[in-house]
Amino acid sequence: MWSKSLDLVFAKVADLFGFIFGSTCPVCGRIATKLCRGCSETLETRQVDQSSSEYHGEVIAAFAYDSTIRQAILGFKYRNQRSSLRFLGDAVVRRVLVEQSRSLKTIDIVTWAPTTQSRVTERGYDHAELIARYIAKKLRVRCLKLLTRSSDQPQMGKSRESRLIGPIFSAKKLNAEHVLVFDDVVTTGATLNSASLALYQAGAGLVSCVAIASTVLWRSSTESCALAKARK
C-alpha cells in the first residue's frame, strides 16, 4: 500500500514537471516527463511471458509488437522522446537476464544493427545505438560499434519481399567472442540475420540477437542466430 502511494506521488510530480517543461508521454501524448502511468501499465501487459517463453537460439524479444509498443518505439526513434529509453531498455535487460539464468552464455560485447547514415544525419542520433549502450551499461559489459551498414536504404516502407533480402553489413574483426546484437523490431528477421552473418564472418564465436519487440512474439521468422551457426 505504501509503495503504491509513493508511486502515485512520483507520477503526480512527473506530471507537474511535464507540464512545466512541456514534455509528453511518447505513447499517448499526455503531459508527463516520462511514460505516463497508464501507458507503462499497458506496456507491461505486452511483455513476453518469460515463464513460458524460452530462447532457442533465434531472437530474444521483450514485447509482442502492437500499436502501443509501436508508439513508444516511434516516439523515441523519430521524435527523440528519450523518456521511453529506460523503460524499453530495462525490459530488454530483464529478458536477457532471464535467458542468462537458463542457458544463454556469458556476453562479452553488446553491439547494434546501425540505421542508415542519412537517418543519423536527419535525426542527429542512432536510436539503436542509444538503447544498445544502455543495455550494455546495465549488463556491465562492453558496447562497441562493430557493424557498418553498406547500403543507405532503410527497411521501413519496403515490401516484405524486399525486406527478406535485408541490408548488407560488414563487421570489425573479432576473436571468438559472444556478441549480443540489438535491433528495435523484428519483422522478417532479415536485418539481424545479415548482422549476425557479418559478425560470424568477422570471427565472432557466438552471436545472440535481441530486440525490443517482435511481430511473431519473441521468435523471428528466420533462424537469424541459430546456435548451429556458431563456430565450434
FENKANOR-V662366 format. One record per helix or strand of 2 or more residues. SS is the DSSP state (helix for helix, strand for strand). FROM is the first residue (numbers start at 1). LEN is the number of residues. If there is no record, write none. Layout:
# FENKANOR-V662366
ss,from,len
SS,FROM,LEN
SS,FROM,LEN
This chain:
# FENKANOR-V662366
ss,from,len
helix,2,20
helix,37,10
strand,59,6
helix,67,13
helix,82,21
strand,109,4
helix,117,7
helix,127,13
strand,142,2
strand,147,3
helix,160,6
strand,169,3
strand,178,9
helix,190,12
strand,206,9
helix,227,3
